[in-house]
Structure formats: C-alpha cells, structure tokens
Amino acid sequence: MKERSWLISIGIIIYIILTGIDRFVCKVPNYVYIPIAIIGIAFIIIGFIKDKNK
C-alpha cells in the first residue's frame, strides 16, 4: 500500500482539529476559521499533486 504524503496528513489533521474545536469546544469566528481551513485544504491539494508527479 502506498504511504500517504506528509502534506496530506498535515492538511487533514489541521482540518479535523479546526472542525472539532468549532463544533464541540467553542465557536471559531469566520475570520479565523476560513484562512486556516483554506491552508489545510491547500496542503491536501499540494500533497495530491506532489504524489501524482512522482
């Protein structure tokens, strides 16, 4: 089985932690949530692109 890229793993972890905090701990303001979510999604997309080029 192919090992997952570390960029993809970091992106998934960022997104899961951010969503968990927003839903279960406290409400995260949109001006904080949106940029962090975009960074997490960007890591996932960059990881997929790097894996595809290998």
Contact map, one row per residue, 1 for C-alpha under 8 A:
111000000000000000000000000000000000000000000000000000
111100000000000000000000000000000000000000000000000000
111110000000000000000000000000000000000000000000000000
011111011000000000000000000000000000000000000000000000
001111111000000000000000000000000000000000000011001000
000111111100000000000000000000000000000000000010000000
000011111110000000000000000000000000000000110110000000
000111111111000000000000000000000000000000111111000000
000111111111100000000000000000000000000000010000000000
000001111111110000000000000000000000000100110000000000
000000111111111000000000000000000000001111110000000000
000000011111111100000000000000000000000110010000000000
000000001111111110000000000000000000000000000000000000
000000000111111111000000000000000001100100000000000000
000000000011111111100000000000000001100110000000000000
000000000001111111110000000000000000000000000000000000
000000000000111111111000000000000000000000000000000000
000000000000011111111100000000001001100000000000000000
000000000000001111111110000000000000000000000000000000
000000000000000111111111100000000000000000000000000000
000000000000000011111111111100000000000000000000000000
000000000000000001111111111100000000000000000000000000
000000000000000000111111111000000000000000000000000000
000000000000000000011111110000000000000000000000000000
000000000000000000011111111000000000000000000000000000
000000000000000000001111111100000000000000000000000000
000000000000000000001110111110000000000000000000000000
000000000000000000001100011111011000000000000000000000
000000000000000000000000001111111000000000000000000000
000000000000000000000000000111111100000000000000000000
000000000000000000000000000011111110000000000000000000
000000000000000000000000000111111111000000000000000000
000000000000000001000000000111111111100000000000000000
000000000000000000000000000001111111110000000000000000
000000000000000000000000000000111111111000000000000000
000000000000011001000000000000011111111100000000000000
000000000000011001000000000000001111111110000000000000
000000000000000000000000000000000111111111000000000000
000000000010000000000000000000000011111111100000000000
000000000111011000000000000000000001111111110000000000
000000000011001000000000000000000000111111111000000000
000000000010000000000000000000000000011111111100000000
000000110110000000000000000000000000001111111110000000
000000111111000000000000000000000000000111111111000000
000000010000000000000000000000000000000011111111100000
000000110000000000000000000000000000000001111111110000
000011110000000000000000000000000000000000111111111000
000010010000000000000000000000000000000000011111111100
000000000000000000000000000000000000000000001111111110
000000000000000000000000000000000000000000000111111111
000010000000000000000000000000000000000000000011111111
000000000000000000000000000000000000000000000001111111
000000000000000000000000000000000000000000000000111111
000000000000000000000000000000000000000000000000011111
